[in-house]
Each structure stands twice: as structure tokens, then as C-alpha cells.
Amino acid sequence: MKLVIVESPAKTHTIGAYLGNSYKVVSSKGHIRDLATSGKYGLGVDVENNFEPNYIPISGKKRDINALKKDIKESDFVYLATDPDREGEAISWHLFDCLGIKESDYERVVFNEITEPAVKEAFKHARKIDMNLVKSQETRRILDRIIGFRLSKLMQSKTGGKSAGRVQSVALKLIVDREREIEAFIPEEYWEIKAIFDEFEAHLEKYQGKKLELHQESEVKAVLDALGSEYKITSIEQKEKKRSGVKPFTTSTLQQACINKFNFNSGKTMRIAQKLYEGINIGSETVGLITYMRTDSTRLSGLFINDAFDYIEKNFGKDYIGAVKKSKKTENVQDAHEAIRPTSIYRTPESVKKYLSADEYKIYSIIYARALASLMADAKVLATTVLLDNHQYEFKTTGQIMTFDGYLKVYGAYSQSNDIILPEFNKYNGIVETNNVESEQKFTKPAPRYTEATLIEEMESLGIGRPSTYAKTMETLRERDYVTVLERKFHPTEMGIETTDKLQEFFSNIINVEYTANMEDDLDKIADAEEDNIKVLRAFYDEFEPLVKVAFTEMEKKEPEKTGESCPECGNDLVIRKGRYGAFTACSNYPECKYIKKEEKPVITICKCPKCDGDIVEKKTRRGKVFYGCNHYPKCDVALWDKPTGEKCPECEHLLVEKKENVKCSSCEYTKE
């Protein structure tokens, strides 16, 4: 009997069915051990002895370890078939080391998709564990442990913050920096003027051939007084332009698309994608519907490309066949496996819809459409630009008509592609007329607050973190109360701002974008055997630890806020403290006096939550501003600045909210009549 060990129990039945009775497929249920919390600073790492890690079984895993050891004794050979990334490679090594597997009695198997051909082919190319990948993952784990434990302890003792981390703290800094940009932004007034005709609108652009900027109402009045009713058509330009297609999904682009299109957070998207990867029962078989979902590569296999081209020609015609989109491999891209794609182009979303939940169907559909669209021809539009002159004031109108839909044939539902159709200007004999001219006062706006999608996009572009870290980072920022999410935008809390400021005061040369991105580069070099992991750890620690010691000595401790009341038991001041479940009032003479004041806060319920079985209640930010959020936060992140009416939008089913002039949807453009 040959033993195959995978990570997830969900894979065992599927892979077992592919391999047959001579194989036994079991699951490790993820990691079986982790760093201990003993030793210096509780790091589980011997810093003085080349950062030797001390691994112990994860709590509750001893029974699983014993079961795996028993399976190994009863087997002739062991295949370690954990996930195809650095984390999976490390899990395989931990299994090998912890279970006492002999070097001659095992091989490592990697497959990017769970289909019968892919799994069987993978066993033909079995290999040994890649220790460079293991060292890279181990280095990441040790770095995160050192930074996480040392900085979290510091924050808890000095600020009341709950944690700090290598990637988490840099992501929080991006949010705080953006908030400060918004607070410091000074809006500038400007005006726009447009002429409204029967079939189109034109906007004022220039005066006497120079770009015109209007900043005061008096300037606008002077323009309006100078305009006549006749507009001379001075230029009509038509050009055929290509609208470039899309690339197949990576982890981050899938998360961004599902946040924007379905309002799924990154964690939900990855949970559903994991299930689609591990296998779905589609009646005749259980099969993985998509390839591995943790990747930053846009590469597609030659077999899939050939099948897709054949499918496109048969279903849409030769004109719709595109080219394989090549992208420059950036320093931060691990090209170990493919982009996220369907395992078979012939397994259309409609053909498997009845086997999927509504959310699974949405994510499979967008993955399928994106992969197929990436191999289809560019769309083509006829772009028209018309210039109009009125007493040397130049107005411009633009429009476009799609002449060939190309990749939008399958991806149009996920992409904005509205035509703006202009009239046939030749019929006007060079002159159009109107007295309908409108002016509008506007103000410049600061850069917008980050949404989960735009923060992930920014982190990826800056080289911060890895595909597998984005969802966890977003979740941690919310759970630690470093941010609140209002109308899908991140707002830093007072604690988040204070934590960032303290870290920047003492660790600005480490908790920053450049240092974090360079560390990712070093981890890549370790994986490629171009850098020594001990050297990287030593260089980091020798710079980091002295800063921590200085911070513990010099960082000013935030004193608890006094309430103005006296303790009824000992007479000392009562203060506001922060605990695991939020703020509470207690005696300042703790631990000598353990008095805690019992407080019941009135809860104002507005309506039922549209996302879960909770209630939307009135809340306040740490700065006292009222907002409306679900009482199941952080499990449910529904939060709004405007008061909900309790009604759902008929178009997208989000809550309607009260605005000054009307009632509008909190998510889409719907306005209640």
C-alpha cells in the first residue's frame, strides 16, 4: 500500500478515486506543528544559535500525528502531496521530519489542479522536498514571530494596541497616511461649463487655443456673457481604437474583482475559491473546477490555451481568437504555477450551475469568463471627437461606438463598456445652436480612502506581502479595531493612528514600504538559493532588537483616561481601560483593587442587517461621530455613515439610506422616487 498525504480532508476522496485501491489518501489537516512559545521572549527561536527553531505539535494535533505515524508504518512508500507553494513545501517537510519518514521511503508530488489527468501526471514527476523553499518559508515565519511578538508586547504595554506585524503594520500605515492626506487637503474651487444640445452635450475646454481654468463665479459670468447661440463645428475626428483585453486572474486581482462586483471580502472569496479548487461533486465525478488559487502569475498552460482557442473558434468564430498576453515578470512574482483558471474550458458555468451554491457559481463564472476572455481578441471602438467654437471659446464632445466586441463577448458583464453615441454632424452644415448653457461649481477632492480592493491593489504594486497574506491582513486590521469600515472604505481608529505613530517614532526604518518589499525580495532569493537565510535573519535582528530595547525604555506609556469618578471600594480614581472585549471602567489602583464598574449602554436598533441575522445599531467612532453598523461586527462588516431606512434596494438589495434631499442606495446609484 502506498500512502498519499494531502493537506485538506476535502481532497482525500477525490484524489483517492483517481489513484485507485493501491493508494491510501489521508489528510494532515494543514500544519501539524509550529514554533513553540518558550525561550527568550517566548519566540520559540534560539537567536544565539543561528536562529534554531523549536517546533512543537500544534495544540490538538497529537492524535492526528499518531494516526499518520500508524498509516506510515502500514505503508510501503509515502507521497507528500501538500499544496504547490512555499507553505505547502514547508508542511511536507514538517511531515517528513516530525513523522520520522526515511529519505528513501518518500517523494514529493505537486499538482496545480485536482483533476484525474493532472494528478496522475504529477505522480510521474515526483521529486524530493525543495529545502530552499522550506528555508524561505521558515525565514518568513521566524521574521513574523520576532516582529509580531516583540512589537505586540511593546504596543500592549505602552499604547493599549493589541498587535503589530511585519505586513499588517505597513498596511495600517498606508491607511493612516491616506487619512492624514485627506485631513490636510485644502479644496480648491473650480467651475465647469457645458452647452446642452438636442442630441449631445459639449464641455468648455479652451479659450484662444489655451486651456481654460475657471476658479471664480465672476470669471464664469464673463464667459457666459460672451457666448452666443451659434457653435461652429471646427473639427470632426474619428479613429478606430482597440480596447485591450484582460489577463487571467491572480490571487489579488480575483479578490479585487469579487470585492467590486459581488461585495465579497477577500476572506470569503478565498474560502469559496478553495472549495472550487479542492473538488465539487458534479454528478458523474468529483473534480476540482479551478486551478490553485494562491498565485501571482498570469501564465496559462499550453494545453489550456489550445483548448480555449479551439473553443473560441467553434463558439464565436476565428475573428474572436486573440493572442496569449505576455507580461513582464516583476521581482515580486513567484511563477511557480499558473494563473487561476477553470480546469476545463468545456466545463462552462451553466453546465455545473446546479451543483454549485449561488456564491460558488458567481466566483466560478467570473474566473471562467476572465480566463476565456484573456485569450480572445481585443474589442474595437470607433472613437469620435468633435470641437466647437463660440467666440474663440472651444467646446469638446466625445463619443464612441463599439464596432467589434471581441473579449467583451464573454467578459462584458464584468466590465464597463457603455457606448456614447453622437449624432451625424454633417447634417448641421457646420453650425449647431443652443442657448442652454449650464455652469457648475466644483471643488477638488483628495485621494479617496482605501477600500479593501484598492488597498490590496496598492500592497501588490508596492511588493508588500504575498497572495496568501492579503485576506488575513484585512481581517486582522478589522479585528484589532485599528480600522472601521464605513461604506466599504477603511477609516483608521484612534488606536490605529496612535499605534502607527508610535511605530514610526521608533521603527520608521523597518516598518515602511521599502524595507518590507526588500524583505520579500530576500525571501525570494532564499527560495532560489541566491541568499543565505541565517545571514538575512541576523542582519534583520541586529538592526531590529536594539530599536525594541530603546522603545521599551523611552516610549511614553499612555496613561488610562480618568472618568472623574472615585472607586466605591478604595476611593482611588476610576479610569477607562482597554480589554479583550473593548473598553471598560475600573479602579486605577489595580492590581491592589480589582473593582470593575458594570455599565449597560443603551443600544438603539435601527433595522435588521441585510447581510446576516444581526441588527443594524447606532454606534459612535472613537472621535464621537455617529454611524450605523451591524451588532455582529467584526464577523459582519456592514457599516454606514447615513441612517438606514430599513428598506432594501430593489436593484442590489443593499440598504437604502436617508440623504438630505432623498433616499438612496448605500451601494449603487439607485434613488427612491
Secondary structure as the mmCIF struct_conf table of DSSP 4:
data_model
#
loop_
_struct_conf.conf_type_id
_struct_conf.id
_struct_conf.beg_label_comp_id
_struct_conf.beg_label_asym_id
_struct_conf.beg_label_seq_id
_struct_conf.end_label_comp_id
_struct_conf.end_label_asym_id
_struct_conf.end_label_seq_id
STRN STRN1 LYS A 2 VAL A 6
BEND BEND1 GLU A 7 GLU A 7
HELX_RH_AL_P HELX_RH_AL_P1 PRO A 9 LEU A 19
TURN_TY1_P TURN_TY1_P1 ASN A 21 SER A 22
STRN STRN2 TYR A 23 SER A 27
BEND BEND2 GLY A 30 GLY A 30
BEND BEND3 ILE A 32 ILE A 32
STRN STRN3 ARG A 33 LEU A 35
BEND BEND4 THR A 37 THR A 37
BEND BEND5 GLY A 39 GLY A 39
HELX_RH_3T_P HELX_RH_3T_P1 LYS A 40 GLY A 42
BEND BEND6 GLY A 44 GLY A 44
STRN STRN4 VAL A 45 ASP A 46
TURN_TY1_P TURN_TY1_P2 VAL A 47 PHE A 51
STRN STRN5 GLU A 52 PRO A 53
STRN STRN6 TYR A 55 PRO A 57
HELX_LH_PP_P HELX_LH_PP_P1 ILE A 58 ILE A 58
TURN_TY1_P TURN_TY1_P3 SER A 59 GLY A 60
HELX_RH_AL_P HELX_RH_AL_P2 LYS A 62 LYS A 73
TURN_TY1_P TURN_TY1_P4 GLU A 74 GLU A 74
BEND BEND7 ASP A 76 ASP A 76
STRN STRN7 PHE A 77 LEU A 80
BEND BEND8 PRO A 84 ASP A 85
HELX_RH_AL_P HELX_RH_AL_P3 ARG A 86 CYS A 98
TURN_TY1_P TURN_TY1_P5 LEU A 99 GLY A 100
HELX_RH_3T_P HELX_RH_3T_P2 GLU A 103 ASP A 105
STRN STRN8 TYR A 106 ARG A 108
BEND BEND9 ASN A 112 GLU A 113
BEND BEND10 THR A 115 THR A 115
HELX_RH_AL_P HELX_RH_AL_P4 GLU A 116 PHE A 123
TURN_TY1_P TURN_TY1_P6 LYS A 124 HIS A 125
STRN STRN9 ARG A 127 ARG A 127
HELX_RH_AL_P HELX_RH_AL_P5 MET A 131 LYS A 158
TURN_TY1_P TURN_TY1_P7 THR A 159 THR A 159
TURN_TY1_P TURN_TY1_P8 ARG A 166 VAL A 167
HELX_RH_AL_P HELX_RH_AL_P6 GLN A 168 ALA A 184
STRN STRN10 GLU A 189 ILE A 196
BEND BEND11 ASP A 198 GLU A 199
STRN STRN11 GLU A 201 TYR A 207
TURN_TY1_P TURN_TY1_P9 GLN A 208 GLY A 209
STRN STRN12 LYS A 210 LYS A 211
STRN STRN13 LEU A 214 LEU A 214
BEND BEND12 GLN A 216 GLN A 216
HELX_RH_AL_P HELX_RH_AL_P7 GLU A 217 ALA A 226
BEND BEND13 SER A 229 SER A 229
STRN STRN14 GLU A 230 ARG A 243
HELX_LH_PP_P HELX_LH_PP_P2 LYS A 247 PRO A 248
STRN STRN15 PHE A 249 PHE A 249
HELX_RH_AL_P HELX_RH_AL_P8 THR A 251 PHE A 262
HELX_RH_AL_P HELX_RH_AL_P9 SER A 266 GLU A 278
STRN STRN16 ILE A 280 ASN A 281
BEND BEND14 GLY A 283 SER A 284
STRN STRN17 THR A 286 VAL A 287
STRN STRN18 ILE A 290 ILE A 290
BEND BEND15 MET A 293 MET A 293
HELX_RH_AL_P HELX_RH_AL_P10 GLY A 302 PHE A 316
HELX_RH_3T_P HELX_RH_3T_P3 LYS A 318 TYR A 320
STRN STRN19 ILE A 321 ILE A 321
HELX_LH_PP_P HELX_LH_PP_P3 VAL A 324 LYS A 326
TURN_TY1_P TURN_TY1_P10 GLU A 331 ASN A 332
BEND BEND16 ALA A 336 HIS A 337
STRN STRN20 ILE A 340 ILE A 340
STRN STRN21 PRO A 342 PRO A 342
BEND BEND17 THR A 343 THR A 343
TURN_TY1_P TURN_TY1_P11 ILE A 345 TYR A 346
BEND BEND18 ARG A 347 ARG A 347
HELX_RH_AL_P HELX_RH_AL_P11 PRO A 349 VAL A 352
HELX_RH_3T_P HELX_RH_3T_P4 LYS A 353 TYR A 355
BEND BEND19 LEU A 356 LEU A 356
HELX_RH_AL_P HELX_RH_AL_P12 ALA A 358 ALA A 373
TURN_TY1_P TURN_TY1_P12 SER A 374 LEU A 375
STRN STRN22 MET A 376 MET A 376
HELX_LH_PP_P HELX_LH_PP_P4 ALA A 377 ASP A 378
STRN STRN23 ALA A 379 ASN A 390
TURN_TY1_P TURN_TY1_P13 HIS A 391 GLN A 392
STRN STRN24 TYR A 393 PHE A 404
TURN_TY1_P TURN_TY1_P14 GLY A 406 TYR A 407
HELX_RH_AL_P HELX_RH_AL_P13 LEU A 408 TYR A 411
HELX_RH_3T_P HELX_RH_3T_P5 GLY A 412 TYR A 414
BEND BEND20 SER A 415 SER A 415
STRN STRN25 ILE A 420 ILE A 420
HELX_LH_PP_P HELX_LH_PP_P5 ILE A 421 PRO A 423
HELX_RH_3T_P HELX_RH_3T_P6 PHE A 425 TYR A 428
TURN_TY1_P TURN_TY1_P15 ASN A 429 GLY A 430
STRN STRN26 ILE A 431 GLU A 433
STRN STRN27 VAL A 437 PHE A 443
HELX_LH_PP_P HELX_LH_PP_P6 PRO A 446 TYR A 450
STRN STRN28 THR A 451 THR A 451
HELX_RH_AL_P HELX_RH_AL_P14 GLU A 452 LEU A 462
TURN_TY1_P TURN_TY1_P16 GLY A 463 GLY A 463
BEND BEND21 GLY A 465 GLY A 465
TURN_TY1_P TURN_TY1_P17 PRO A 467 THR A 469
HELX_RH_AL_P HELX_RH_AL_P15 TYR A 470 GLU A 479
TURN_TY1_P TURN_TY1_P18 ARG A 480 ASP A 481
BEND BEND22 TYR A 482 TYR A 482
STRN STRN29 VAL A 483 LEU A 486
TURN_TY1_P TURN_TY1_P19 GLU A 487 ARG A 488
STRN STRN30 LYS A 489 PRO A 492
HELX_RH_AL_P HELX_RH_AL_P16 GLU A 494 PHE A 507
TURN_TY1_P TURN_TY1_P20 SER A 508 ILE A 510
BEND BEND23 ILE A 511 ASN A 512
HELX_RH_AL_P HELX_RH_AL_P17 VAL A 513 ALA A 527
TURN_TY1_P TURN_TY1_P21 ASP A 528 ALA A 529
BEND BEND24 GLU A 530 GLU A 531
HELX_RH_AL_P HELX_RH_AL_P18 ASN A 533 GLU A 554
BEND BEND25 MET A 555 MET A 555
HELX_LH_PP_P HELX_LH_PP_P7 GLU A 556 PRO A 560
STRN STRN31 GLU A 561 SER A 566
TURN_TY1_P TURN_TY1_P22 PRO A 568 CYS A 570
HELX_LH_PP_P HELX_LH_PP_P8 ASN A 572 ASN A 572
STRN STRN32 ASP A 573 GLY A 579
TURN_TY1_P TURN_TY1_P23 ARG A 580 TYR A 581
STRN STRN33 GLY A 582 CYS A 587
TURN_TY1_P TURN_TY1_P24 SER A 588 GLU A 592
STRN STRN34 ILE A 596 ILE A 596
STRN STRN35 THR A 605 LYS A 608
BEND BEND26 PRO A 610 GLY A 614
STRN STRN36 ASP A 615 LYS A 620
TURN_TY1_P TURN_TY1_P25 ARG A 622 ARG A 623
BEND BEND27 GLY A 624 GLY A 624
STRN STRN37 VAL A 626 CYS A 630
TURN_TY1_P TURN_TY1_P26 ASN A 631 LYS A 635
BEND BEND28 CYS A 636 CYS A 636
STRN STRN38 ALA A 639 LEU A 640
BEND BEND29 TRP A 641 ASP A 642
HELX_LH_PP_P HELX_LH_PP_P9 LYS A 643 LYS A 643
STRN STRN39 PRO A 644 LYS A 648
HELX_LH_PP_P HELX_LH_PP_P10 CYS A 649 CYS A 649
TURN_TY1_P TURN_TY1_P27 PRO A 650 CYS A 652
HELX_LH_PP_P HELX_LH_PP_P11 HIS A 654 HIS A 654
STRN STRN40 LEU A 655 GLU A 658
BEND BEND30 LYS A 660 ASN A 662
STRN STRN41 VAL A 663 CYS A 665
BEND BEND31 SER A 666 GLU A 669
STRN STRN42 THR A 671 THR A 671
#
